[in-house]
Protein backbone atom coordinates (compact mmCIF):
# COMPACT_ATOMS: atom_id res chain seq x y z
CA UNK A 1 0.00 0.00 0.00
CA UNK A 2 2.85 2.41 0.79
CA UNK A 3 4.51 2.19 -2.64
CA UNK A 4 1.15 2.05 -4.42
CA UNK A 5 -0.05 5.25 -2.74
CA UNK A 6 3.24 6.96 -3.62
CA UNK A 7 2.75 5.92 -7.25
CA UNK A 8 -0.88 7.03 -7.20
CA UNK A 9 0.28 10.46 -6.02
CA UNK A 10 2.71 10.60 -8.95
CA UNK A 11 0.20 9.68 -11.69
CA UNK A 12 -2.61 11.88 -10.36
CA UNK A 13 -3.25 15.34 -11.73
CA UNK A 14 -3.08 18.22 -9.23
CA UNK A 15 -6.39 18.23 -7.41
CA UNK A 16 -6.98 14.60 -8.38
CA UNK A 17 -8.58 12.22 -5.92
CA UNK A 18 -7.90 8.89 -4.30
CA UNK A 19 -10.92 6.79 -3.46
CA UNK A 20 -10.15 4.22 -0.79
CA UNK A 21 -12.75 1.55 -0.03
CA UNK A 22 -11.72 -1.13 2.43
CA UNK A 23 -13.08 -3.34 5.17
CA UNK A 24 -12.89 -1.32 8.36
CA UNK A 25 -11.06 -3.09 11.14
CA UNK A 26 -9.42 -0.32 13.17
CA UNK A 27 -6.58 -1.23 15.49
CA UNK A 28 -8.57 0.17 18.44
CA UNK A 29 -11.11 -2.67 18.10
CA UNK A 30 -8.50 -5.42 18.07
CA UNK A 31 -10.06 -8.82 17.43
CA UNK A 32 -13.35 -8.02 19.14
CA UNK A 33 -16.11 -10.38 18.10
CA UNK A 34 -18.56 -7.58 17.31
CA UNK A 35 -16.00 -5.91 15.02
CA UNK A 36 -15.55 -8.92 12.71
CA UNK A 37 -17.48 -10.08 9.65
CA UNK A 38 -20.87 -11.13 10.98
CA UNK A 39 -22.76 -14.15 9.64
CA UNK A 40 -26.57 -14.34 9.81
CA UNK A 41 -29.19 -16.73 8.57
CA UNK A 42 -32.27 -15.03 7.19
CA UNK A 43 -35.34 -17.15 7.70
CA UNK A 44 -38.12 -15.19 6.03
CA UNK A 45 -38.32 -12.03 8.13
CA UNK A 46 -36.39 -13.42 11.08
CA UNK A 47 -32.61 -13.21 11.27
CA UNK A 48 -30.44 -15.54 13.32
CA UNK A 49 -26.91 -14.51 14.19
CA UNK A 50 -24.86 -17.67 13.73
CA UNK A 51 -21.29 -16.46 14.15
CA UNK A 52 -18.36 -14.51 12.80
CA UNK A 53 -15.50 -14.75 10.35
CA UNK A 54 -12.24 -13.71 11.98
CA UNK A 55 -8.95 -12.96 10.30
CA UNK A 56 -5.58 -11.38 10.80
CA UNK A 57 -6.05 -7.61 10.59
CA UNK A 58 -2.40 -6.54 10.31
CA UNK A 59 -2.66 -5.61 6.60
CA UNK A 60 -5.65 -3.36 7.28
CA UNK A 61 -3.89 -1.64 10.17
CA UNK A 62 -0.83 -1.06 8.00
CA UNK A 63 -2.95 0.47 5.21
CA UNK A 64 -4.65 2.76 7.74
CA UNK A 65 -1.25 3.92 8.97
CA UNK A 66 0.03 4.59 5.43
CA UNK A 67 -2.98 6.74 4.60
CA UNK A 68 -2.75 8.61 7.90
CA UNK A 69 0.91 9.38 7.18
CA UNK A 70 0.07 10.66 3.68
CA UNK A 71 -2.44 13.05 5.21
CA UNK A 72 -0.05 14.11 7.98
CA UNK A 73 2.66 14.77 5.36
CA UNK A 74 0.16 17.00 3.54
CA UNK A 75 0.27 15.01 0.32
CA UNK A 76 -3.50 14.47 0.59
CA UNK A 77 -6.43 15.98 2.44
CA UNK A 78 -9.46 13.92 3.46
CA UNK A 79 -12.65 15.14 1.76
CA UNK A 80 -15.07 12.68 3.25
CA UNK A 81 -15.21 9.51 5.27
CA UNK A 82 -18.10 7.16 5.94
CA UNK A 83 -18.49 3.62 7.25
CA UNK A 84 -21.24 1.41 5.86
CA UNK A 85 -22.38 -2.17 6.46
CA UNK A 86 -21.62 -4.07 3.27
CA UNK A 87 -23.74 -7.17 2.69
CA UNK A 88 -23.33 -10.44 0.81
CA UNK A 89 -26.18 -12.91 0.36
CA UNK A 90 -25.56 -16.61 -0.29
CA UNK A 91 -28.37 -18.88 -1.42
CA UNK A 92 -26.87 -22.03 0.05
CA UNK A 93 -24.12 -23.35 2.28
CA UNK A 94 -22.33 -24.60 -0.84
CA UNK A 95 -22.14 -21.13 -2.40
CA UNK A 96 -21.08 -19.66 0.96
CA UNK A 97 -18.23 -22.19 1.14
CA UNK A 98 -17.19 -21.58 -2.47
CA UNK A 99 -17.17 -17.83 -1.98
CA UNK A 100 -15.20 -18.18 1.23
CA UNK A 101 -12.59 -20.32 -0.49
CA UNK A 102 -12.30 -17.83 -3.35
CA UNK A 103 -12.55 -14.43 -1.64
CA UNK A 104 -12.24 -14.90 2.11
CA UNK A 105 -9.61 -17.59 2.25
CA UNK A 106 -7.88 -15.82 5.13
CA UNK A 107 -11.03 -15.68 7.23
CA UNK A 108 -11.66 -18.27 9.91
CA UNK A 109 -14.94 -19.53 11.31
CA UNK A 110 -14.83 -21.29 14.65
CA UNK A 111 -16.03 -24.89 14.92
CA UNK A 112 -18.94 -23.92 17.17
CA UNK A 113 -20.07 -21.12 14.82
CA UNK A 114 -19.85 -23.50 11.87
CA UNK A 115 -21.98 -26.07 13.68
CA UNK A 116 -24.51 -23.40 14.54
CA UNK A 117 -24.67 -22.39 10.86
CA UNK A 118 -25.06 -25.99 9.66
CA UNK A 119 -27.76 -26.76 12.24
CA UNK A 120 -29.68 -23.64 11.27
CA UNK A 121 -29.46 -24.53 7.58
CA UNK A 122 -30.73 -28.04 8.30
CA UNK A 123 -33.66 -26.70 10.29
CA UNK A 124 -34.51 -24.04 7.69
CA UNK A 125 -33.43 -25.24 4.23
CA UNK A 126 -34.70 -22.09 2.48
CA UNK A 127 -32.40 -19.90 4.55
CA UNK A 128 -30.31 -17.19 2.93
CA UNK A 129 -26.89 -16.69 4.51
CA UNK A 130 -26.08 -13.01 4.96
CA UNK A 131 -22.56 -11.84 5.69
CA UNK A 132 -21.99 -8.27 6.82
CA UNK A 133 -18.80 -6.40 7.25
CA UNK A 134 -18.01 -2.78 8.04
CA UNK A 135 -16.53 -0.98 5.05
CA UNK A 136 -14.79 2.36 5.24
CA UNK A 137 -15.11 4.75 2.34
CA UNK A 138 -12.71 7.68 2.05
CA UNK A 139 -12.07 10.30 -0.62
CA UNK A 140 -8.73 12.11 -0.45
CA UNK A 141 -7.61 14.97 -2.67
CA UNK A 142 -4.04 15.41 -3.85
CA UNK A 143 -2.62 18.63 -2.47
CA UNK B 1 -20.65 -16.27 -8.79
CA UNK B 2 -24.08 -17.83 -9.14
CA UNK B 3 -26.07 -17.90 -5.92
CA UNK B 4 -24.20 -14.94 -4.43
CA UNK B 5 -25.42 -11.34 -4.39
CA UNK B 6 -22.95 -8.62 -3.47
CA UNK B 7 -24.39 -5.40 -2.06
CA UNK B 8 -27.79 -5.74 -3.77
CA UNK B 9 -28.97 -2.72 -1.77
CA UNK B 10 -26.36 -0.72 -3.72
CA UNK B 11 -25.19 1.16 -0.64
CA UNK B 12 -21.71 1.42 -2.13
CA UNK B 13 -23.03 2.94 -5.35
CA UNK B 14 -25.11 5.51 -3.50
CA UNK B 15 -22.02 6.64 -1.58
CA UNK B 16 -19.94 6.80 -4.74
CA UNK B 17 -22.52 8.87 -6.56
CA UNK B 18 -22.78 11.27 -3.65
CA UNK B 19 -19.10 11.89 -2.98
CA UNK B 20 -16.89 11.06 -5.97
CA UNK B 21 -16.33 13.40 -8.97
CA UNK B 22 -16.63 10.78 -11.71
CA UNK B 23 -17.92 12.98 -14.56
CA UNK B 24 -15.36 13.05 -17.36
CA UNK B 25 -12.66 11.54 -15.13
CA UNK B 26 -9.74 9.45 -16.27
CA UNK B 27 -9.72 6.68 -13.69
CA UNK B 28 -7.03 4.25 -12.58
CA UNK B 29 -8.41 1.24 -10.70
CA UNK B 30 -5.45 -0.08 -8.68
CA UNK B 31 -5.89 -3.73 -7.75
CA UNK B 32 -9.05 -3.92 -9.83
CA UNK B 33 -9.49 -7.66 -9.30
CA UNK B 34 -12.34 -8.98 -11.39
CA UNK B 35 -13.43 -5.45 -12.39
CA UNK B 36 -16.51 -5.33 -10.17
CA UNK B 37 -16.21 -1.61 -9.39
CA UNK B 38 -14.96 -0.62 -12.85
CA UNK B 39 -17.99 -2.32 -14.28
CA UNK B 40 -20.33 -0.39 -12.01
CA UNK B 41 -18.90 3.07 -12.74
CA UNK B 42 -18.02 2.70 -16.43
CA UNK B 43 -20.97 4.75 -17.62
CA UNK B 44 -20.03 7.73 -15.46
CA UNK B 45 -16.40 8.30 -16.48
CA UNK B 46 -14.27 9.23 -19.49
CA UNK B 47 -12.05 6.14 -19.25
CA UNK B 48 -10.87 3.47 -16.83
CA UNK B 49 -7.64 1.56 -16.70
CA UNK B 50 -7.73 -1.39 -14.31
CA UNK B 51 -4.52 -3.01 -13.17
CA UNK B 52 -3.92 -6.09 -11.08
CA UNK B 53 -1.21 -8.65 -10.54
CA UNK B 54 -3.66 -11.53 -10.82
CA UNK B 55 -4.14 -12.76 -14.37
CA UNK B 56 -6.98 -14.99 -13.20
CA UNK B 57 -8.94 -11.99 -11.87
CA UNK B 58 -8.22 -9.98 -15.01
CA UNK B 59 -9.62 -12.79 -17.14
CA UNK B 60 -12.81 -12.44 -15.11
CA UNK B 61 -12.77 -8.69 -15.72
CA UNK B 62 -12.55 -9.29 -19.45
CA UNK B 63 -15.37 -11.79 -19.09
CA UNK B 64 -17.63 -8.99 -17.87
CA UNK B 65 -17.46 -7.61 -21.43
CA UNK B 66 -16.74 -4.05 -20.43
CA UNK B 67 -16.72 -1.51 -23.24
CA UNK B 68 -13.29 -1.58 -24.85
CA UNK B 69 -13.25 2.13 -25.64
CA UNK B 70 -13.90 3.01 -21.99
CA UNK B 71 -12.25 0.30 -19.92
CA UNK B 72 -8.93 -1.41 -20.35
CA UNK B 73 -7.26 -3.94 -18.09
CA UNK B 74 -3.64 -4.90 -17.75
CA UNK B 75 -1.31 -6.87 -15.54
CA UNK B 76 0.83 -4.34 -13.69
CA UNK B 77 2.55 -3.82 -10.38
CA UNK B 78 0.97 -1.04 -8.31
CA UNK B 79 4.35 -0.15 -6.84
CA UNK B 80 5.76 0.59 -10.34
CA UNK B 81 2.89 2.02 -12.35
CA UNK B 82 3.62 2.05 -16.09
CA UNK B 83 2.03 5.47 -16.61
CA UNK B 84 3.29 9.00 -17.01
CA UNK B 85 3.08 11.58 -14.23
CA UNK B 86 -0.22 13.42 -13.94
CA UNK B 87 -2.17 11.20 -16.30
CA UNK B 88 -5.26 10.39 -14.16
CA UNK B 89 -7.93 12.34 -12.30
CA UNK B 90 -8.96 9.58 -9.93
CA UNK B 91 -7.18 6.58 -8.40
CA UNK B 92 -9.30 3.81 -6.90
CA UNK B 93 -8.10 1.52 -4.16
CA UNK B 94 -11.09 -0.73 -3.94
CA UNK B 95 -10.55 -3.45 -1.35
CA UNK B 96 -6.87 -3.48 -2.26
CA UNK B 97 -4.12 -3.39 0.33
Interface residues (C-beta under 8 A of the other chain):
Chain A: X1 X3 X4 X5 X6 X7 X8 X10 X11 X12 X13 X14 X16 X17 X18 X19 X20 X21 X22 X23 X59 X60 X62 X63 X79 X80 X82 X84 X85 X86 X87 X88 X89 X90 X91 X92 X94 X95 X98 X99 X102 X135 X137 X139
Chain B: X1 X2 X3 X4 X5 X6 X7 X8 X9 X11 X12 X15 X16 X19 X20 X21 X28 X30 X31 X37 X78 X79 X80 X81 X83 X84 X85 X86 X87 X88 X89 X90 X91 X92 X93 X94 X95 X96 X97
